[in-house]
Amino acid sequence: MFDVLIVGGGAAGLSCALVLGSAKKTLYAKDKRIGVITHQKTSDLQNALFNNVLGLTPGTTGASILNDGKTQLSSLYPHVEQIDTEKAKEIIRTEYGFEVVTNKNSYQAKLVVIAVGYTNLITIDGLESYIEPHPRAAKEKNRIWLKNKDHLIEKGLYVAGTLAGWRSQFAIASGSGAQVATDILTLWNDGKHTKVHDKVEA
């Protein structure tokens, strides 16, 4: 049983995983089992080039961020389980949370974060009732979002990134993933508003 399972290894999914992983030193998150399905074959980042993102060297490619992000996660926070060669096919509500069915396995999770792209070709069963036209994308592109309030679709089910209704900008998607992570940390910390930061030692 995962305490949280993130579906998607793009900007939002990896950012969410990194923030959650960094909270292991806290009492409220130290024993939590965190997983991320890092399938990213259709991520919009695959063809991206970044010249306008604060902190990134101009010319950085999205493909390198996807690759380096998974390495960063595994090296800094190896307790976050990366499921790399599977693709989510169905989300099922259960008595204890959710069952996430992939093309190879089935996983149980108390909380699920959906952080895949906003194409209307989404193939995850169980989400159909939440799909609506994207509020911040050109209509002719047929983009979608999962209807939510502050990233929460329903109890225990979150959405992050462009699929949450945000515009397709790297910094926005990353921030959305981080927001969901801090919402989950707040939940784990008995509702006390929570964030995690590393600091330079004096």
Secondary structure, 3 states (H helix, E strand, C coil): CEEEEEECCCHHHHHHHHHHHHHHHCCCCCCCCEEEECCCCCCHHHHCEECCCCCCCCCEEHHHHHHHHHHHHHHHCCCCEEECCCCEEEEEEECCEEEEEECCCEEEEEEEEECCCCCCCCCCECCHHHEEECCCCCHHHCCEEECCECCEEECCEEECHHHHCCCCCHHHHHHHHHHHHHHHHHHHCCCCCCCCCCCCCC
